[in-house]
Amino acid sequence: MRYVSTRDPSHSATLSDAVARGIAPGGGLYVPESFPELSADDFDPEASLAETAERTLAPFFAADALAPHLTAIVREALSFPTPLRMLKERTAVLELFHGPTAAFKDYGARFLAACLARIPSADPRPLTILVATSGDTGGAVAAAVHGRPGMEVVVLYPRGLVSPRQEKQLTCWGGNVRALAVRGDFDACQRLAKEAFADAELARSRRLTSANSINVARLLAQMGYFAWSALRYRTETGSDAGFIVPTGNVGNATAGLWARRCGLPVREVVMATNANRALGDFVAGGDWRPGTPTVATLATAMDVGRPSNLERVVHLAGGEDAARKAVRTFAVTDDEIRDEIGRGEAEWGETWDPHTATAAAVRRKIGGEDWILVATAHPAKFEGVVEPLVGHPVPVPPDLAALLERPSHAAEIDATLAALKRELAAGG
Ligand SMILES: *Cc1c(COP(=O)(O)O)cnc(C)c1O
């Protein structure tokens, strides 16, 4: 399988090269050149997540240097529980928050680190993974790479715009992980990372790669749980489920659309957004490229004004108008998020975090049957929002509790390439 750039069909790369580079030359995003035809009959209905992911991803690894390592990669990366629980009214919840940093970003980050650790390189310099984060990605990548030889992580996060526990997960590591608090919003962090990747001087001085959802490895990892849960749902109910995905940068939803394209029993992928309008405006006929200013909401990890993976959705659909017809999006206000969290325990028996609450709100708006709500974060990560609404403390998962005990280190920088370069140089 080769990977082509969304912006330049004449450029293609192997999986290893696409993963190592992160972004394609010219700023495009890597997408699979074609999608395999998979059928539910190809899968063992009792298979584990790792086994289903391996079967799903084998064609995407075919002929690459990483292909012989796929079994080891899925076993290492997808090794924590992923419950799919049936609730009432033919609705299920897919809990993606049982990894080390309690959000779904652990899947992609661990898978990416497991791939990077196995990609042969002739360059002896350590690999610098630069990651812009709206909160959860940075912590997941830091956790996945901390202590791995030959790699370091530099995390860019918007100062004051992530929850205190998220910030702890970014800043508690030390060693081969550095956290930079940027004076700007997430889009400023993302822009800064893009500028760094485009900078010739930086490219000469270090081996730089990206861990954002622009990296195709993260999307491949996420296809694994869409495949596994879609197959499980069909086995248990005889019906095909649609997924409601809390969406910001559209990485998770794109993985769902890719699984669907391969023929897995994904009926539909519905994108739940917060008050940030870019996605809804695009589907209503607007242009996403200029972006809209980011609005701060309770679902902070979805506060994205220019969702980069829309470019992949457009590519998959074969054009903007086709993409607009292919996806449904629903916007959820902060008041609706509060309302869902407040009634979640009585109504569903669930303590929603603010992101998953957007999916629950969309479930209410959309009606119908056979929906899987994608639960993207543990409510204990956002206790400041959740606890007053549910009226009791939310128990903290043990991995998260252990991180909260560690001391924090972060440097503050302006949102300029010059400031980032100074900081990188100072760190060696
Ligand atoms: C990142 C994140 C999202 C949004 O996912 P995208 O792939 O950026 O659309 C939703 N919820 C949580 C908790 C997240 O961390």
PDBQT file of the ligand as one rigid body, heavy atoms in Angstrom, charges set to zero:
ROOT
HETATM    1  C1  LIG A 501      -9.095  15.253  20.574  1.00  0.00    +0.000 C 
HETATM    2  C2  LIG A 501     -10.391  15.032  21.257  1.00  0.00    +0.000 A 
HETATM    3  C3  LIG A 501     -11.606  15.106  20.572  1.00  0.00    +0.000 A 
HETATM    4  C4  LIG A 501     -11.679  15.487  19.112  1.00  0.00    +0.000 C 
HETATM    5  O1  LIG A 501     -11.104  14.515  18.277  1.00  0.00    +0.000 OA
HETATM    6  P1  LIG A 501     -10.652  14.895  16.779  1.00  0.00    +0.000 P 
HETATM    7  O2  LIG A 501      -9.991  13.690  16.255  1.00  0.00    +0.000 OA
HETATM    8  O3  LIG A 501      -9.712  16.061  16.925  1.00  0.00    +0.000 OA
HETATM    9  O4  LIG A 501     -11.885  15.282  16.050  1.00  0.00    +0.000 OA
HETATM   10  C5  LIG A 501     -12.770  14.798  21.256  1.00  0.00    +0.000 A 
HETATM   11  N1  LIG A 501     -12.744  14.487  22.562  1.00  0.00    +0.000 NA
HETATM   12  C6  LIG A 501     -11.607  14.419  23.258  1.00  0.00    +0.000 A 
HETATM   13  C7  LIG A 501     -11.655  14.079  24.704  1.00  0.00    +0.000 C 
HETATM   14  C8  LIG A 501     -10.384  14.684  22.644  1.00  0.00    +0.000 A 
HETATM   15  O5  LIG A 501      -9.245  14.613  23.342  1.00  0.00    +0.000 OA
ENDROOT
TORSDOF 0
